[in-house]
Amino acid sequence: GRRLKLANQGKFGADFVFVRDVATALLKAIESRFDGSLNVGSGERRTVADVALTLCELMNVDSGKIDIDRTNDEDDMGFPALDISRARECLGLAPVQLREGLAEVAKASRAALD
């Protein structure tokens, strides 16, 4: 396949959340009649490089196919991890970790390609 180019050294980061965690949190909030605000996320900040390298590993793709642009070092590094303590406490949120979620995506991708 094609090569993947990561800008800004792949350092852009965010609190990536698995969609099932969002759906589960919403259902639990509705069922418990939760009133208030809280953050739904993984509670961990991960970079785009983390995501790309983990997917390469899970899909048995050579990580050498990732071009990391080292010429641009902008200050925008993304977003911090969310504080999900209230979601854990009030809704019992137990988020899917990045590797586990990406493993599901990789498995579904392989099945779609077969």
Protein Blocks (a to p, Z undefined) as FASTA:
>chain_A
ZZdddehhllaccddddfklmmmmmmmmmmnopacdddddehpacdfklmmmmmmmmnop
afklpccdfkbccfbebjadddfklmmmmnopacddfklmmmmmmmmmmmmmZZ
